[in-house]
Structure formats: C-alpha cells, structure tokens
Amino acid sequence: MEALYTAKVKASGGRAGKIKSEDGTLDFSLAMPKSLGGTDKEGATNPEQLFAAGYSACFDSALNLVARQARQKIDSEVIAEVSIGKDTDGGFKLAVVLNVKISGVNQEDAEKLVEQAHSVCPYSKATKGNIEVELNTTVQG
C-alpha cells in the first residue's frame, strides 16, 4: 500500500490514561466505562467510542462515494455501535452494528448502496473476517 496519509496518536496509561495526536487536534483523557468496571469519568472517552466515530465517518464517506458513482443523490447518516465483550478464548472481542439512514432512494437501492459502501470502506475492509459487522439500512422520507 502506498500511504496517502498517516495519523499518529500517542496513548499512555491504557484505558484509564490519555491520548494525544501528533498535531494536538486530539487530546483526550480516557476512562473505562462503568460496565467494564470503570468510572465513566466526565469528559473522557474510550477506544470503542473513538473506533465508532472513525468507522461511522468513513462509512458515510464511502456510502456517498458509491451513491455519486451510481448517480444517486442521497442524504445519509451512519450511527456506529461498537460493542466489546468476552471472546470464547477468555479474552475480549469487538462487534459493530452500522445503522444507516438514507433518503433520496428506495429501500432496495439503499441496501445495494450500503453493501457497495461496505465493500469499499477502509474500515470495513480492515474488519472483514475479523469481527462481526451488522448492517441495518433504513430509508427516510
């Protein structure tokens, strides 16, 4: 792969530490969610939220790309739900649900566009065969 852009973020202190991007744009404290035994510290984020933010933004871009290529004019919104849970090996595993809302096309075309986006989105390519990704497509008025 020829890199077109590289993001560089430093993490220290693990899930209860800090993250900071090289350019300073990201500078957050991390906190473990209560459901994982943490405190849900106000103003802090966690790796699952950050992954959900990146995946939803990337998927929405991929969706709009494939819609433009298909000459479809759409409005869209992607909500990524990233869950962490116990794996069968005793460790942890992620799962993702992408809830995609589209207007401007019918249900059948919307589902085709979402499937196409799933095949071109870099996050979808990275997770393919590694974690469960569920796609939910809803057409809005």
Buried (B, 14 or more C-beta within 10 A) or exposed (E): EEEEEEEEBEEEEEBBBBBBEEEEEBEBBBBBBEEBEBEEEEEBBBBBBBBBEBBBEBBBBBBBBBBEEEEBEBEBBBEBBBEBEEEEEEEEBBBBBBBBBBBBBEEEBBBBBBEBBBEBBEBBEEBEEEEEBEBEBEBEE
